[in-house]
Each structure stands twice: as structure tokens, then as C-alpha cells.
């Protein structure tokens, strides 16, 4: 198949993401709910890391290094059909299925606050985030909680995955390199990390206007 004549649509990286203002509202609201809801605590941690929903569900207390203030991301829990029933299953790897997808992420003071509250609420389970019945969180329940919080904040609901888009974009905004954000995200390629970059195009002129005037504008001359 000759693809040379195809015109590929450029990815519009400005749509369907959380803005900085929306992120602040969402995290503020979730923080207010942290003492009452495990879903608020899970969403709060997702907002302070660069992780997939399945990865936050699979986090174990043994993954935390309290001294280094970091957490090891290496597994995910995802819905799978088992004997005709949908169950939440630990698959033993991240979405990339490669060791390069495993990574350590720094724990900020607010992330540590979330984890300390969760430790009080859930001191004995293997997994960090479980329900009152000791069951791992379900994807649908987390999504519904996120939708409720967005509604309460009067912001547009986006899926939890868009929290990763925000984390990547804001990391690049704050000066992280593309390679650093690729490692942080657990992406196999830098092209995938670039897809998560939702920064607006740079509209600043490439050179100073006065400089370009000297280059491009010419004095008039007498023509024969």
C-alpha cells in the first residue's frame, strides 16, 4: 500500500485535558474528602504522581521507601473475565509489559500525607488502597468517584487517565526533559510521551522583530 499520498491529521494536544486551575480545584476537593473516603485518597495520590489507575490499585505498602520518599511502580490491577465473571486481577507488570515500564517515583509532602492517612485507615492489607471490606478498588467505582468530584468542583469531567496527561504536561512546563518524563511515565518510547504533552504551541516570534526588520526590509532605490 502506497501511503505517500495520505495526509495524516495532526494530533490536537489542546483538547480534553485538565487545566492547571481544574487540577487545583479537583485536588483541593479530594483533599477535603480524604478522611472519609478511600476513593478520595486514591484520587489524591494519582494527582500527585504519574501513574495509571491500574497501577495505583496495585500499589503495596512494601513498594514505599519512606526514607528515600519514593514509591516503586511495577504492577497493575485490571478488570479481567474469570470463569464468566469480571474480577480485578494483579497482572504482575505495568501496561508496557517490560521492565522499562517499572520506575521509582518521588513522593511529595502532600503524597506522603495521603499515604499516612491511608496507613491509619488500612494498616494491615497488602495493597495500599482497599475498601472497608478489604477488597481492591474497582475501576468503575474510582471513575464514578472522580466524576462526582468534578461535578462538585463544577469542572468538566475527564477520565483518570487525563491526570497523567496533566502530570506529563506540567512536568515539561516545570523544566523536566522529555527523557525524564518518559521514565517517570513508564512509556516505552519518547513519541508516546510527546503524545501526552498538552502544552499550547509557542506563538513567540522566532527572532526579535527589530532584528528581522533589518533582515527583511530594504531601502527604496531608483529604478531606471
C-alpha positions as CSV (number, residue, x, y, z in Angstrom):
1,X,0.0,0.0,0.0
2,X,1.4,3.4,-1.0
3,X,1.0,5.8,1.9
4,X,2.9,8.7,0.5
5,X,-0.3,10.4,-0.7
6,X,-2.0,10.1,2.7
7,X,-2.5,13.3,4.7
8,X,-2.2,12.4,8.4
9,X,-4.3,14.6,10.8
10,X,-2.1,16.3,13.3
11,X,-2.8,15.5,16.9
12,X,-4.7,18.3,18.7
13,X,-2.9,18.4,22.0
14,X,-5.1,21.2,23.5
15,X,-8.4,19.4,24.0
16,X,-9.9,17.2,26.7
17,X,-7.4,17.6,29.4
18,X,-7.4,19.1,32.9
19,X,-6.2,22.6,33.1
20,X,-4.0,23.8,35.9
21,X,-6.9,25.6,37.5
22,X,-9.1,22.5,37.3
23,X,-6.4,20.3,38.8
24,X,-6.1,22.6,41.7
25,X,-9.8,22.6,42.3
26,X,-10.0,18.8,42.0
27,X,-7.1,18.1,44.3
28,X,-8.4,20.6,46.9
29,X,-11.8,18.9,46.9
30,X,-10.4,15.4,47.1
31,X,-8.1,16.5,50.0
32,X,-11.2,17.7,51.9
33,X,-12.7,14.3,51.5
34,X,-9.6,12.3,52.4
35,X,-10.6,11.4,56.0
36,X,-13.9,9.9,54.8
37,X,-13.2,8.2,51.5
38,X,-10.6,5.8,50.2
39,X,-11.5,6.9,46.7
40,X,-10.6,10.5,47.6
41,X,-7.3,9.3,48.9
42,X,-6.6,7.2,45.8
43,X,-7.5,10.1,43.5
44,X,-5.4,12.5,45.6
45,X,-2.4,10.2,45.2
46,X,-3.0,9.8,41.5
47,X,-2.9,13.6,41.2
48,X,0.5,13.8,42.8
49,X,2.2,11.0,40.8
50,X,2.3,10.0,37.2
51,X,0.5,6.7,37.3
52,X,-2.2,4.7,35.6
53,X,-5.4,3.8,37.5
54,X,-4.4,0.1,37.5
55,X,-1.0,1.0,39.0
56,X,-2.5,2.9,41.9
57,X,-4.8,0.0,42.6
58,X,-1.8,-2.4,42.6
59,X,0.4,-0.4,44.9
60,X,1.6,-2.2,48.0
61,X,2.9,-0.9,51.3
62,X,6.1,-2.8,50.6
63,X,6.6,-0.6,47.5
64,X,7.2,2.5,49.6
65,X,10.6,3.6,50.7
66,X,9.8,6.0,53.5
67,X,13.5,7.1,53.9
68,X,14.0,8.0,50.3
69,X,10.5,9.3,50.0
70,X,9.8,7.2,46.8
71,X,7.4,4.5,45.6
72,X,8.1,1.7,43.2
73,X,5.6,1.3,40.4
74,X,5.8,-2.2,38.9
75,X,2.4,-3.8,38.7
76,X,-1.2,-3.0,37.8
77,X,-4.6,-4.4,38.8
78,X,-7.1,-4.5,35.9
79,X,-10.6,-6.0,35.2
80,X,-10.4,-9.4,33.7
81,X,-13.1,-12.0,32.9
82,X,-12.5,-15.1,35.0
83,X,-14.9,-18.0,34.7
84,X,-17.5,-15.7,33.2
85,X,-17.1,-13.1,36.0
86,X,-15.3,-9.7,35.9
87,X,-12.6,-9.7,38.6
88,X,-9.8,-7.3,39.5
89,X,-6.6,-9.1,38.8
90,X,-3.0,-8.3,39.5
91,X,-1.1,-9.0,36.3
92,X,2.4,-8.7,37.6
93,X,3.6,-5.9,35.3
94,X,2.7,-2.5,34.1
95,X,1.0,-1.7,30.8
96,X,4.2,-1.8,28.8
97,X,4.8,-5.4,29.9
98,X,8.6,-4.6,30.1
99,X,10.9,-3.9,32.9
100,X,11.5,-0.4,31.4
101,X,7.9,0.4,32.4
102,X,8.8,-0.1,36.1
103,X,10.0,3.0,37.8
104,X,10.5,4.8,41.1
105,X,8.5,8.0,41.6
106,X,9.2,10.7,44.2
107,X,6.7,11.2,47.0
108,X,5.9,14.8,47.6
109,X,4.9,16.1,51.1
110,X,1.2,16.0,50.0
111,X,1.6,12.5,48.6
112,X,3.1,11.3,51.9
113,X,0.3,13.0,53.8
114,X,-2.2,10.9,51.7
115,X,-0.3,7.7,52.4
116,X,0.0,8.3,56.2
117,X,-3.8,8.8,56.4
118,X,-4.3,5.7,54.4
119,X,-1.9,3.8,56.6
120,X,-4.1,4.7,59.6
121,X,-7.2,3.6,57.8
122,X,-5.7,0.5,56.4
123,X,-2.7,-0.7,58.3
124,X,-2.9,-4.5,57.6
125,X,-3.7,-5.1,54.0
126,X,-1.1,-6.0,51.4
127,X,-2.4,-3.4,49.0
128,X,-2.4,0.3,49.9
129,X,-5.9,1.1,48.7
130,X,-8.7,-1.3,49.6
131,X,-12.4,-0.9,50.6
132,X,-13.7,-1.3,54.1
133,X,-14.3,-5.0,53.2
134,X,-10.6,-5.4,52.3
135,X,-11.3,-5.6,48.5
136,X,-9.1,-3.8,46.0
137,X,-10.7,-0.8,44.4
138,X,-12.8,-1.3,41.2
139,X,-12.1,0.8,38.1
140,X,-15.7,1.8,37.7
141,X,-16.0,2.9,41.3
142,X,-12.9,5.1,41.0
143,X,-14.2,6.6,37.8
144,X,-17.6,7.4,39.3
145,X,-16.0,9.0,42.3
146,X,-13.8,11.1,40.1
147,X,-16.9,12.2,38.1
148,X,-18.7,13.1,41.3
149,X,-15.8,15.2,42.5
150,X,-15.6,17.0,39.1
151,X,-19.3,17.8,39.4
152,X,-18.9,19.1,42.9
153,X,-16.0,21.3,41.7
154,X,-18.0,22.5,38.7
155,X,-15.3,21.4,36.3
156,X,-15.5,19.2,33.2
157,X,-15.1,15.6,33.9
158,X,-12.2,13.8,32.2
159,X,-11.1,10.2,32.8
160,X,-8.5,9.5,35.4
161,X,-6.1,8.8,32.6
162,X,-6.1,12.5,31.8
163,X,-4.4,13.1,35.2
164,X,-1.4,11.5,33.5
165,X,-1.7,13.9,30.6
166,X,-1.7,16.8,33.1
167,X,1.3,15.3,35.0
168,X,3.4,15.0,31.8
169,X,2.5,18.4,30.6
170,X,3.1,20.1,33.9
171,X,6.4,18.2,34.3
172,X,7.6,19.5,31.0
173,X,6.4,23.0,31.9
174,X,8.4,22.9,35.1
175,X,11.6,22.1,33.2
176,X,11.8,18.3,33.2
177,X,13.3,16.8,30.0
178,X,11.4,14.6,27.6
179,X,13.6,11.7,28.6
180,X,12.9,12.3,32.3
181,X,9.1,12.4,31.7
182,X,9.3,9.3,29.6
183,X,11.0,7.4,32.5
184,X,8.5,9.0,35.0
185,X,5.6,7.8,32.9
186,X,6.9,4.4,32.2
187,X,6.5,4.9,28.5
188,X,8.3,2.6,26.1
189,X,9.1,5.4,23.6
190,X,9.6,9.2,23.7
191,X,6.9,9.5,21.0
192,X,4.3,8.3,23.4
193,X,5.5,10.8,26.0
194,X,5.2,13.6,23.4
195,X,1.6,12.5,22.7
196,X,0.9,13.3,26.4
197,X,2.4,16.8,26.1
198,X,-0.6,19.1,26.1
199,X,1.3,22.4,26.1
200,X,0.0,25.1,23.9
201,X,2.0,25.9,20.8
202,X,4.7,28.5,21.2
203,X,3.5,31.7,19.4
204,X,6.5,33.8,20.3
205,X,8.3,35.0,17.2
206,X,11.5,33.1,16.5
207,X,13.6,36.2,16.3
208,X,13.3,39.8,17.5
209,X,11.1,42.0,15.3
210,X,13.7,44.8,15.0
211,X,16.3,42.2,14.0
212,X,14.1,40.8,11.3
213,X,13.2,44.3,10.1
214,X,16.9,44.8,9.4
215,X,17.0,41.5,7.6
216,X,13.8,41.7,5.5
217,X,13.1,45.4,4.9
218,X,15.2,47.1,2.3
219,X,15.6,50.8,1.5
220,X,14.0,52.1,-1.7
221,X,16.1,52.7,-4.7
222,X,15.8,54.4,-8.1
223,X,14.9,52.1,-10.9
224,X,15.8,53.0,-14.5
